Amino acid sequence: MEREQLADFLRRRREAIRPAEVGLADSPRRRTSGLRREEVAMLAGMSVDYVVRLEQGRSSQPSTQLLGALARALRLSDDERDHLFHLAGHHPPPAEGVARLARAGLMRMLDLLGDTPAVVLSDLGEVLAQNRAALLVMGDHTRLSGDRRYVVYRWFTDPAARAVHPPEEQEHQARQIVADLRAVAGRRTGDPTVAGLIDRLQAVSADFRRLWAEHEVAVRRANRKTLLHPRVGPLVMDCETLITPDQGQQLLVFTPADDETRERLELLRVLGIEEFPAGVTGRIER
């Protein structure tokens, strides 16, 4: 671990980012060039004290999870992210690990969308990043681990994942999720991550086995769905999906499909994320 070089790199990247680039309010009265340390800490989900120690070369070796969070917070390019890992004494993430770090360009698009809920997903449906508007609608899905980080696994093993949709939409949604997984499996033939996920789903869910056997294939790019939010009620949303050229990541954007939904989203922004009941979040499945 090269503490001094790591400290210098983190400090310079923090100072190079304007608050508006990460969705924060800018002001001519700001004394700090770029982001403040507390803003980096907030974006990365870590303590301000640890950010200070990193920039002063006094920290312990950061974990790969923490480095990934810093890379997202500082909007690092792929090359910058790899450099960050090297300075911290870690090997850069392998191919699968890279795919699970949201691309810098998609992160910037998240920021530009402002009050429009949006998330960055891997091709297997892991939420890699989400803007504040998406946090208000769905809660924080970036910290899920194990198989629960996959949309398809939650759908077929957690009744609460289905309950966010009206009963009349659930079969259609289930078919879409399975058809999309079938398309991913075709693109990633022989990938043990995909094959293992499918095997585990077949072992635990008869409903998944039924739909998987039908061999439907469809990459989802746009659809309309109703989300039953626990605080403001039904949200009818149009969902647009932008896919990277290698089809490894997706930007999913939710826009209100009617005036009532638009008003409910405005109310949700006023209520704020702090009022989520303990242990209760809305869930958005693609």
Salt bridges, closest charged atoms under 4 A:
ASP8 OD1 - ARG11 NH2 3.24
ASP8 OD2 - ARG12 NE 3.01
ASP26 OD2 - ARG18 NH2 3.15
GLU39 OE1 - ARG30 NH2 2.95
GLU39 OE2 - ARG36 NH1 3.20
ASP49 OD2 - ARG53 NE 2.93
GLU55 OE2 - ARG14 NE 2.57
GLU55 OE1 - ARG37 NE 2.84
ASP78 OD1 - ARG81 NH1 3.05
GLU80 OE2 - ARG13 NE 3.67
ASP82 OD1 - ARG81 NH2 3.24
ASP111 OD1 - ARG75 NH2 2.67
ASP115 OD2 - ARG269 NE 3.93
ASP123 OD1 - ARG188 NH1 2.76
GLU126 OE1 - ARG100 NE 2.88
GLU126 OE1 - ARG149 NE 2.60
ASP140 OD2 - ARG143 NE 3.22
ASP147 OD2 - ARG200 NE 2.66
ASP158 OD2 - ARG148 NH1 3.51
ASP158 OD2 - ARG283 NH2 3.54
GLU171 OE2 - ARG175 NE 3.03
GLU171 OE1 - ARG210 NH2 3.25
ASP180 OD2 - ARG220 NH2 3.27
ASP180 OD2 - ARG286 NH2 3.01
ASP191 OD2 - ARG188 NH2 2.86
ASP207 OD2 - ARG162 NH2 2.57
ASP207 OD1 - ARG210 NH2 2.51
GLU214 OE1 - ARG175 NH1 2.58
GLU216 OE2 - ARG175 NH1 2.84
ASP238 OD1 - ARG224 NE 2.68
ASP246 OD2 - ARG103 NH2 2.51
ASP259 OD1 - ARG262 NH1 2.72
GLU260 OE2 - ARG264 NH2 2.80
GLU266 OE2 - ARG269 NH2 2.64
GLU275 OE1 - ARG231 NH2 3.88
GLU285 OE1 - ARG154 NH2 3.62
